Amino acid sequence: MQSNGIAYLCWLACLFGFCGIHRFYLGRPITGIIWFLTLGLLGVGQFIDLFLIPGMVDRNNARTGQLLNPR
């Protein structure tokens, strides 16, 4: 089961030049590669993901049949 906290820690990896790690963690490898190669869509996509991570975690957990994260 993925968690919001770990996803945000992966999101912070962009500060060290590893953008998109959170997308790999949440089961989105294609967009993870795009984020990695474009530095998070030049930072814009990375910033937007800051607000989208909770929904991505919930959808991934529902898709894999695990319980949704309590908030």
Secondary structure, DSSP 4 states (H G I P E B T S, - for coil): ---HHHHHHHHHGGGGT-TTHHHHHTT-HHHHHHHHHTHHHHTHHHHHHHHHHHHHHHHHHHHTTPPPPP-
